[in-house]
C-alpha cells in the first residue's frame, strides 16, 4: 500500500511518518525514534524519511527504496510546481492520500508560525524567495528582509492555502487541519491510523511519542499567543524576534491602512511603542 502524506511544511508530517513506521502494524521500512529540537520546537526532521520530494524533479523521479507499505511525504507547494499540479499528480497515483495544511484564514496565520520550524523556510517554498540563496538573504538588513516578506508573501500565502485545501478536498484526499494537529496531535494521529485500517502495535511508544511531540510545541503556542495579542493591541513584546512573525504584524497593519516607518527599523517595537512608527 502506498500512503501519500502531502503537507504544508511545519504540519508535523515527519513525526507522523515516524509513528507509522515505528509502532503500527504497517509493513514499512525500519526506522529509529529520534527527535531533534529546532528553535526549541520538537521535530523529527533528522529522522530519515522514505521519500520526501521537495521539487518537481524529485517528485517525478520516484526514487525510493520500496517496502510493502510505503510512506511518501511531498511538500505542497514546491518552488517549481503549484499545489494543484502536485495534488493532481498524486491523485493519479495509487494509494491512500492525505493532505495536512490550514483550512481557514486563522489556521493559515497559525501555519506561518509553525513554518519557523523549517530551516531557511524562505528559500524552500515561498515564491518570492525561491531564487535567492541563503547568502543573498543574509546580506539584507533585518528591516529590509522583514519589509520584503511583508510586501510579497502573505497575500500569496493566504490565497494559496485556501486553494490547496479546496483542491485536496475536491480530489477526495483525507484533509487534516494544521491547527487541529497542534491542538491534539494524538487525536489526529488516531484518525490517520483509523483511515489506514492498521493498528497500534506498541501503545507505550505511541503514547510517549505523541506526548513528547505535543509538549514540545510550547514555543509555537507562545508565539501564536504573542501574535494574537499584538494584533489586538495588547501590550506585548515578540520574545522570539522571529522575522516572519514581525512581518506578519507589519502586513496586518498594512491591511488596516497603516504603514510603518520601517527604514532602519531592525529592532521591532513592542505593541505599546509601535504607534510611534505609524505613517
JOTATA-V266896 format. One record per helix or strand. SS is the DSSP state (H for helix, E for strand). FROM is the first residue (numbers start at 0). TO is the last residue. If there is no record, write none. Layout:
# JOTATA-V266896
SS,FROM,TO ; SS,FROM,TO
This chain:
# JOTATA-V266896
E,1,6 ; H,12,21 ; E,23,23 ; E,35,37 ; E,40,42 ; E,50,50 ; H,55,60 ; E,69,71 ; E,74,74 ; E,77,77 ; E,80,80 ; H,82,90 ; E,95,100 ; H,104,116 ; H,120,122 ; H,126,128 ; H,133,137 ; H,141,151 ; H,153,169 ; E,173,176 ; H,177,182 ; H,184,195 ; E,199,199 ; H,202,214 ; H,217,230 ; H,242,254 ; E,259,259 ; H,273,276 ; E,277,277
